[in-house]
Amino acid sequence: MARLPAFVDALARTDRERDRSTIDNIARAVREEGLLPTVSSGRGAAKLTAANAADLLIAVHAVVPRAKAAQATRQIRSLRRMAASSGGEHGFYKALGEAETFGDALVILIEQAPAIFNSFVDWVDDAYANHPEEDRHLFLPQLRVRFTNRLTADVSFVFNRGVQRAIEAGTQVDFKTSYTIDIDQPRDFYERIKTDRQVTVSVGLPTIMSLHEALFGTGTEATA
């Protein structure tokens, strides 16, 4: 298991807008709010889990003032599954389709990141089997992890968009699962929306892979 600085480094590597110190400040703030384990020094330093990594991912990207990042994270991770489409042959689709909350889905994505990456490689190999190597950049599968300040979220896998020959050569497997507020939560759990402007945050497989590597090390294999 990783320690907090490794997760901060992982998020900083794929963040094109903020430097490491900004991400570290958010991590420290939400830790002080009890969102992450208290860190002691030396060998006793707290080691974080995939669930902690998911919380930090939300906290760092939540569109709220830093003082409200922990509260926003608790709200967003608790969003309940509203609908899920059927996936492909890989076991992570089934697990995601059964994930009760958005936080649960993020944990699955982080733990299964290598299996997801390998499935993308396999798809590209099949889709472009009869085309030159240099054509493979024309379209790549995408993992899209999104949440909004209006307290909705979704996880989707997007294949076969915009490249006709890839559509003809490959097998389209689109998967999406959506999340919304949990009506069983106490009435005051979710902060009232004070704006009609929706802001969508989106991260992809590079960020998820970076967190996986921080948690488990490089060269790990996650089973689907």
Phi and psi in degrees as GROMACS dihedral restraints (atoms count N, CA, C in turn):
[ dihedral_restraints ]
;  ai    aj    ak    al  type     phi  dphi    fc
    3     4     5     6     1   -94.1    20    10
    4     5     6     7     1   164.0    20    10
    6     7     8     9     1  -102.6    20    10
    7     8     9    10     1   164.9    20    10
    9    10    11    12     1   -54.7    20    10
   10    11    12    13     1   -43.9    20    10
   12    13    14    15     1   -57.4    20    10
   13    14    15    16     1   -32.3    20    10
   15    16    17    18     1   -67.6    20    10
   16    17    18    19     1   -36.9    20    10
   18    19    20    21     1   -70.0    20    10
   19    20    21    22     1   -38.9    20    10
   21    22    23    24     1   -61.7    20    10
   22    23    24    25     1   -44.7    20    10
   24    25    26    27     1   -59.3    20    10
   25    26    27    28     1   -42.2    20    10
   27    28    29    30     1   -62.4    20    10
   28    29    30    31     1   -43.0    20    10
   30    31    32    33     1   -72.2    20    10
   31    32    33    34     1   -35.4    20    10
   33    34    35    36     1   -65.2    20    10
   34    35    36    37     1   -31.7    20    10
   36    37    38    39     1   -64.3    20    10
   37    38    39    40     1   -29.3    20    10
   39    40    41    42     1  -111.1    20    10
   40    41    42    43     1     6.2    20    10
   42    43    44    45     1   -96.0    20    10
   43    44    45    46     1   115.6    20    10
   45    46    47    48     1   -89.5    20    10
   46    47    48    49     1    -5.4    20    10
   48    49    50    51     1  -109.3    20    10
   49    50    51    52     1   -26.8    20    10
   51    52    53    54     1  -126.0    20    10
   52    53    54    55     1   150.8    20    10
   54    55    56    57     1   -88.0    20    10
   55    56    57    58     1   174.4    20    10
   57    58    59    60     1   -61.9    20    10
   58    59    60    61     1   -38.3    20    10
   60    61    62    63     1   -62.6    20    10
   61    62    63    64     1   -36.0    20    10
   63    64    65    66     1   -65.4    20    10
   64    65    66    67     1   -45.3    20    10
   66    67    68    69     1   -64.8    20    10
   67    68    69    70     1   -40.4    20    10
   69    70    71    72     1   -62.5    20    10
   70    71    72    73     1   -40.1    20    10
   72    73    74    75     1   -62.8    20    10
   73    74    75    76     1   -40.1    20    10
   75    76    77    78     1   -65.5    20    10
   76    77    78    79     1   -43.2    20    10
   78    79    80    81     1   -60.0    20    10
   79    80    81    82     1   -42.5    20    10
   81    82    83    84     1   -65.6    20    10
   82    83    84    85     1   -39.9    20    10
   84    85    86    87     1   -64.1    20    10
   85    86    87    88     1   -45.3    20    10
   87    88    89    90     1   -72.9    20    10
   88    89    90    91     1   -27.6    20    10
   90    91    92    93     1   -65.2    20    10
   91    92    93    94     1   -41.3    20    10
   93    94    95    96     1   -65.2    20    10
   94    95    96    97     1   -24.7    20    10
   96    97    98    99     1   -86.0    20    10
   97    98    99   100     1     3.7    20    10
   99   100   101   102     1    86.5    20    10
  100   101   102   103     1     8.6    20    10
  102   103   104   105     1   -74.4    20    10
  103   104   105   106     1   -31.9    20    10
  105   106   107   108     1  -120.0    20    10
  106   107   108   109     1   155.8    20    10
  108   109   110   111     1   -60.3    20    10
  109   110   111   112     1   145.1    20    10
  111   112   113   114     1   -65.8    20    10
  112   113   114   115     1   135.5    20    10
  114   115   116   117     1   -98.0    20    10
  115   116   117   118     1   125.7    20    10
  117   118   119   120     1  -103.2    20    10
  118   119   120   121     1   172.5    20    10
  120   121   122   123     1   -89.9    20    10
  121   122   123   124     1   163.8    20    10
  123   124   125   126     1    66.1    20    10
  124   125   126   127     1  -146.1    20    10
  126   127   128   129     1   -65.1    20    10
  127   128   129   130     1   -21.9    20    10
  129   130   131   132     1   -83.7    20    10
  130   131   132   133     1     2.5    20    10
  132   133   134   135     1   -59.2    20    10
  133   134   135   136     1   136.7    20    10
  135   136   137   138     1   -63.2    20    10
  136   137   138   139     1   136.9    20    10
  138   139   140   141     1  -103.4    20    10
  139   140   141   142     1   133.2    20    10
  141   142   143   144     1   -92.8    20    10
  142   143   144   145     1   160.4    20    10
  144   145   146   147     1  -110.7    20    10
  145   146   147   148     1   178.1    20    10
  147   148   149   150     1   -62.7    20    10
  148   149   150   151     1   -33.9    20    10
  150   151   152   153     1   -65.6    20    10
  151   152   153   154     1   -38.7    20    10
  153   154   155   156     1   -65.1    20    10
  154   155   156   157     1   -39.9    20    10
  156   157   158   159     1   -62.0    20    10
  157   158   159   160     1   -40.9    20    10
  159   160   161   162     1   -63.5    20    10
  160   161   162   163     1   -43.0    20    10
  162   163   164   165     1   -61.9    20    10
  163   164   165   166     1   -43.5    20    10
  165   166   167   168     1   -66.4    20    10
  166   167   168   169     1   -38.1    20    10
  168   169   170   171     1   -58.0    20    10
  169   170   171   172     1   -46.3    20    10
  171   172   173   174     1   -65.3    20    10
  172   173   174   175     1   -47.0    20    10
  174   175   176   177     1   -59.4    20    10
  175   176   177   178     1   -42.2    20    10
  177   178   179   180     1   -68.3    20    10
  178   179   180   181     1   -31.3    20    10
  180   181   182   183     1  -102.2    20    10
  181   182   183   184     1    -8.5    20    10
  183   184   185   186     1   -61.7    20    10
  184   185   186   187     1   136.5    20    10
  186   187   188   189     1   -88.7    20    10
  187   188   189   190     1    71.1    20    10
  189   190   191   192     1  -144.9    20    10
  190   191   192   193     1   162.1    20    10
  192   193   194   195     1   -59.7    20    10
  193   194   195   196     1   151.5    20    10
  195   196   197   198     1   -54.6    20    10
  196   197   198   199     1   -35.3    20    10
  198   199   200   201     1   -65.9    20    10
  199   200   201   202     1   -19.9    20    10
  201   202   203   204     1  -107.2    20    10
  202   203   204   205     1     7.4    20    10
  204   205   206   207     1   -63.6    20    10
  205   206   207   208     1   -40.6    20    10
  207   208   209   210     1   -66.0    20    10
  208   209   210   211     1   -43.3    20    10
  210   211   212   213     1   -62.5    20    10
  211   212   213   214     1   -45.2    20    10
  213   214   215   216     1   -61.8    20    10
  214   215   216   217     1   -38.5    20    10
  216   217   218   219     1   -63.5    20    10
  217   218   219   220     1   -43.4    20    10
  219   220   221   222     1   -62.3    20    10
  220   221   222   223     1   -37.8    20    10
  222   223   224   225     1   -68.4    20    10
  223   224   225   226     1   -47.8    20    10
  225   226   227   228     1   -69.2    20    10
  226   227   228   229     1   -41.3    20    10
  228   229   230   231     1   -67.7    20    10
  229   230   231   232     1   -22.6    20    10
  231   232   233   234     1   -86.5    20    10
  232   233   234   235     1    -4.8    20    10
  234   235   236   237     1   -55.1    20    10
  235   236   237   238     1   134.6    20    10
  237   238   239   240     1   -93.9    20    10
  238   239   240   241     1   147.9    20    10
  240   241   242   243     1   -60.7    20    10
  241   242   243   244     1   128.6    20    10
  243   244   245   246     1  -102.0    20    10
  244   245   246   247     1   -43.1    20    10
  246   247   248   249     1  -158.1    20    10
  247   248   249   250     1   152.5    20    10
  249   250   251   252     1  -145.2    20    10
  250   251   252   253     1   138.1    20    10
  252   253   254   255     1   -90.4    20    10
  253   254   255   256     1   163.3    20    10
  255   256   257   258     1   -75.7    20    10
  256   257   258   259     1   145.7    20    10
  258   259   260   261     1  -106.5    20    10
  259   260   261   262     1  -158.7    20    10
  261   262   263   264     1   -92.1    20    10
  262   263   264   265     1  -151.9    20    10
  264   265   266   267     1   -82.8    20    10
  265   266   267   268     1   -15.5    20    10
  267   268   269   270     1   -77.3    20    10
  268   269   270   271     1   143.4    20    10
  270   271   272   273     1   -64.3    20    10
  271   272   273   274     1   -23.5    20    10
  273   274   275   276     1   -68.6    20    10
  274   275   276   277     1   -25.1    20    10
  276   277   278   279     1   -64.2    20    10
  277   278   279   280     1   -44.8    20    10
  279   280   281   282     1   -62.8    20    10
  280   281   282   283     1   -44.3    20    10
  282   283   284   285     1   -61.8    20    10
  283   284   285   286     1   -42.3    20    10
  285   286   287   288     1   -66.7    20    10
  286   287   288   289     1   -38.3    20    10
  288   289   290   291     1   -64.8    20    10
  289   290   291   292     1   -22.3    20    10
  291   292   293   294     1  -101.9    20    10
  292   293   294   295     1    -3.3    20    10
  294   295   296   297     1   -65.1    20    10
  295   296   297   298     1   123.3    20    10
  297   298   299   300     1   -74.1    20    10
  298   299   300   301     1   -32.0    20    10
  300   301   302   303     1  -129.0    20    10
  301   302   303   304     1   163.5    20    10
  303   304   305   306     1   -62.6    20    10
  304   305   306   307     1   -37.4    20    10
  306   307   308   309     1   -61.2    20    10
  307   308   309   310     1   -41.6    20    10
  309   310   311   312     1   -61.0    20    10
  310   311   312   313     1   -41.3    20    10
  312   313   314   315     1   -64.2    20    10
  313   314   315   316     1   -40.9    20    10
  315   316   317   318     1   -63.0    20    10
  316   317   318   319     1   -39.4    20    10
  318   319   320   321     1   -60.8    20    10
  319   320   321   322     1   -44.3    20    10
  321   322   323   324     1   -61.7    20    10
  322   323   324   325     1   -44.6    20    10
  324   325   326   327     1   -60.9    20    10
  325   326   327   328     1   -44.6    20    10
  327   328   329   330     1   -65.2    20    10
  328   329   330   331     1   -44.1    20    10
  330   331   332   333     1   -69.6    20    10
  331   332   333   334     1   -34.1    20    10
  333   334   335   336     1  -100.7    20    10
  334   335   336   337     1    12.5    20    10
  336   337   338   339     1   -51.7    20    10
  337   338   339   340     1   -45.9    20    10
  339   340   341   342     1   -62.4    20    10
  340   341   342   343     1   -37.6    20    10
  342   343   344   345     1   -65.5    20    10
  343   344   345   346     1   -37.7    20    10
  345   346   347   348     1   -65.9    20    10
  346   347   348   349     1   -46.5    20    10
  348   349   350   351     1   -58.3    20    10
  349   350   351   352     1   -46.0    20    10
  351   352   353   354     1   -63.7    20    10
  352   353   354   355     1   -34.8    20    10
  354   355   356   357     1   -67.1    20    10
  355   356   357   358     1   -34.8    20    10
  357   358   359   360     1   -66.7    20    10
  358   359   360   361     1   -43.0    20    10
  360   361   362   363     1   -60.5    20    10
  361   362   363   364     1   -44.4    20    10
  363   364   365   366     1   -61.8    20    10
  364   365   366   367     1   -41.0    20    10
  366   367   368   369     1   -63.8    20    10
  367   368   369   370     1   -44.6    20    10
  369   370   371   372     1   -62.6    20    10
  370   371   372   373     1   -41.5    20    10
  372   373   374   375     1   -58.7    20    10
  373   374   375   376     1   -41.8    20    10
  375   376   377   378     1   -71.7    20    10
  376   377   378   379     1   -45.7    20    10
  378   379   380   381     1   -65.6    20    10
  379   380   381   382     1   -34.0    20    10
  381   382   383   384     1  -111.8    20    10
  382   383   384   385     1    24.2    20    10
  384   385   386   387     1   -58.4    20    10
  385   386   387   388     1   -33.8    20    10
  387   388   389   390     1  -105.5    20    10
  388   389   390   391     1    20.9    20    10
  390   391   392   393     1  -126.6    20    10
  391   392   393   394     1   157.8    20    10
  393   394   395   396     1   -59.2    20    10
  394   395   396   397     1   150.7    20    10
  396   397   398   399     1   -54.6    20    10
  397   398   399   400     1   -38.1    20    10
  399   400   401   402     1   -68.9    20    10
  400   401   402   403     1   -13.2    20    10
  402   403   404   405     1   -79.0    20    10
  403   404   405   406     1   -12.0    20    10
  405   406   407   408     1   -68.2    20    10
  406   407   408   409     1   -15.9    20    10
  408   409   410   411     1   -81.2    20    10
  409   410   411   412     1   -10.0    20    10
  411   412   413   414     1   -64.1    20    10
  412   413   414   415     1   -34.5    20    10
  414   415   416   417     1  -152.6    20    10
  415   416   417   418     1   131.2    20    10
  417   418   419   420     1  -123.3    20    10
  418   419   420   421     1   144.7    20    10
  420   421   422   423     1   -59.3    20    10
  421   422   423   424     1   153.7    20    10
  423   424   425   426     1  -130.6    20    10
  424   425   426   427     1   139.7    20    10
  426   427   428   429     1  -101.4    20    10
  427   428   429   430     1   126.5    20    10
  429   430   431   432     1  -120.6    20    10
  430   431   432   433     1   118.6    20    10
  432   433   434   435     1  -112.6    20    10
  433   434   435   436     1   116.2    20    10
  435   436   437   438     1  -131.5    20    10
  436   437   438   439     1   145.7    20    10
  438   439   440   441     1  -147.5    20    10
  439   440   441   442     1   159.2    20    10
  441   442   443   444     1  -126.5    20    10
  442   443   444   445     1   163.7    20    10
  444   445   446   447     1   -73.2    20    10
  445   446   447   448     1    -6.7    20    10
  447   448   449   450     1   -93.2    20    10
  448   449   450   451     1    13.2    20    10
  450   451   452   453     1    62.3    20    10
  451   452   453   454     1    53.2    20    10
  453   454   455   456     1  -131.4    20    10
  454   455   456   457     1   159.7    20    10
  456   457   458   459     1  -155.8    20    10
  457   458   459   460     1   159.4    20    10
  459   460   461   462     1  -157.4    20    10
  460   461   462   463     1   157.7    20    10
  462   463   464   465     1  -125.6    20    10
  463   464   465   466     1   128.0    20    10
  465   466   467   468     1  -140.3    20    10
  466   467   468   469     1   150.0    20    10
  468   469   470   471     1  -114.2    20    10
  469   470   471   472     1   125.5    20    10
  471   472   473   474     1  -118.0    20    10
  472   473   474   475     1   123.4    20    10
  474   475   476   477     1  -126.4    20    10
  475   476   477   478     1   160.0    20    10
  477   478   479   480     1    55.4    20    10
  478   479   480   481     1    52.4    20    10
  480   481   482   483     1  -116.1    20    10
  481   482   483   484     1   115.4    20    10
  483   484   485   486     1    86.9    20    10
  484   485   486   487     1    -3.2    20    10
  486   487   488   489     1  -123.3    20    10
  487   488   489   490     1   102.8    20    10
  489   490   491   492     1   -60.0    20    10
  490   491   492   493     1   -41.5    20    10
  492   493   494   495     1   -69.9    20    10
  493   494   495   496     1   -28.3    20    10
  495   496   497   498     1   -70.2    20    10
  496   497   498   499     1   -36.3    20    10
  498   499   500   501     1   -63.3    20    10
  499   500   501   502     1   -41.0    20    10
  501   502   503   504     1   -70.9    20    10
  502   503   504   505     1   -33.8    20    10
  504   505   506   507     1   -89.6    20    10
  505   506   507   508     1   -30.7    20    10
  507   508   509   510     1  -104.8    20    10
  508   509   510   511     1   174.0    20    10
  510   511   512   513     1  -103.1    20    10
  511   512   513   514     1   122.5    20    10
  513   514   515   516     1   -75.7    20    10
  514   515   516   517     1   126.5    20    10
  516   517   518   519     1  -132.6    20    10
  517   518   519   520     1    95.5    20    10
  519   520   521   522     1   -99.1    20    10
  520   521   522   523     1   135.7    20    10
  522   523   524   525     1  -136.8    20    10
  523   524   525   526     1   137.6    20    10
  525   526   527   528     1  -149.6    20    10
  526   527   528   529     1   137.8    20    10
  528   529   530   531     1  -130.8    20    10
  529   530   531   532     1   135.1    20    10
  531   532   533   534     1  -116.2    20    10
  532   533   534   535     1   151.4    20    10
  534   535   536   537     1  -132.6    20    10
  535   536   537   538     1   145.3    20    10
  537   538   539   540     1  -141.5    20    10
  538   539   540   541     1  -179.3    20    10
  540   541   542   543     1   -63.5    20    10
  541   542   543   544     1   150.9    20    10
  543   544   545   546     1   -89.6    20    10
  544   545   546   547     1   109.5    20    10
  546   547   548   549     1   -68.1    20    10
  547   548   549   550     1   -12.9    20    10
  549   550   551   552     1   -86.1    20    10
  550   551   552   553     1    -7.3    20    10
  552   553   554   555     1   -70.9    20    10
  553   554   555   556     1   154.6    20    10
  555   556   557   558     1   -54.5    20    10
  556   557   558   559     1   149.8    20    10
  558   559   560   561     1   -57.7    20    10
  559   560   561   562     1   -33.5    20    10
  561   562   563   564     1   -93.9    20    10
  562   563   564   565     1     8.8    20    10
  564   565   566   567     1   -66.8    20    10
  565   566   567   568     1   -44.0    20    10
  567   568   569   570     1   -92.3    20    10
  568   569   570   571     1   125.3    20    10
  570   571   572   573     1   -66.0    20    10
  571   572   573   574     1   138.5    20    10
  573   574   575   576     1   -63.3    20    10
  574   575   576   577     1   135.1    20    10
  576   577   578   579     1   -68.6    20    10
  577   578   579   580     1   125.7    20    10
  579   580   581   582     1  -108.8    20    10
  580   581   582   583     1    10.2    20    10
  582   583   584   585     1  -144.1    20    10
  583   584   585   586     1   151.9    20    10
  585   586   587   588     1   -97.8    20    10
  586   587   588   589     1     8.3    20    10
  588   589   590   591     1   -94.5    20    10
  589   590   591   592     1   118.3    20    10
  591   592   593   594     1   -91.1    20    10
  592   593   594   595     1   130.3    20    10
  594   595   596   597     1  -115.1    20    10
  595   596   597   598     1   124.5    20    10
  597   598   599   600     1  -106.0    20    10
  598   599   600   601     1   129.4    20    10
  600   601   602   603     1  -102.4    20    10
  601   602   603   604     1   135.3    20    10
  603   604   605   606     1  -135.3    20    10
  604   605   606   607     1   131.1    20    10
  606   607   608   609     1  -128.3    20    10
  607   608   609   610     1   160.0    20    10
  609   610   611   612     1  -125.0    20    10
  610   611   612   613     1  -166.0    20    10
  612   613   614   615     1   -62.2    20    10
  613   614   615   616     1   -35.6    20    10
  615   616   617   618     1   -56.6    20    10
  616   617   618   619     1   -41.1    20    10
  618   619   620   621     1   -67.6    20    10
  619   620   621   622     1   -42.8    20    10
  621   622   623   624     1   -64.3    20    10
  622   623   624   625     1   -42.3    20    10
  624   625   626   627     1   -63.0    20    10
  625   626   627   628     1   -40.5    20    10
  627   628   629   630     1   -61.8    20    10
  628   629   630   631     1   -40.8    20    10
  630   631   632   633     1   -67.7    20    10
  631   632   633   634     1   -39.8    20    10
  633   634   635   636     1   -59.3    20    10
  634   635   636   637     1   -45.3    20    10
  636   637   638   639     1   -66.2    20    10
  637   638   639   640     1   -34.9    20    10
  639   640   641   642     1   -65.9    20    10
  640   641   642   643     1   -34.8    20    10
  642   643   644   645     1   -79.5    20    10
  643   644   645   646     1   -43.8    20    10
  645   646   647   648     1  -113.6    20    10
  646   647   648   649     1   -10.2    20    10
  648   649   650   651     1    92.2    20    10
  649   650   651   652     1   164.4    20    10
  651   652   653   654     1   -80.0    20    10
  652   653   654   655     1   157.1    20    10
  654   655   656   657     1    76.7    20    10
  655   656   657   658     1    16.4    20    10
  657   658   659   660     1   -86.0    20    10
  658   659   660   661     1   156.5    20    10
  660   661   662   663     1  -117.8    20    10
  661   662   663   664     1   124.7    20    10
  663   664   665   666     1  -104.4    20    10
  664   665   666   667     1   133.0    20    10
  666   667   668   669     1   -86.1    20    10
  667   668   669   670     1   143.9    20    10
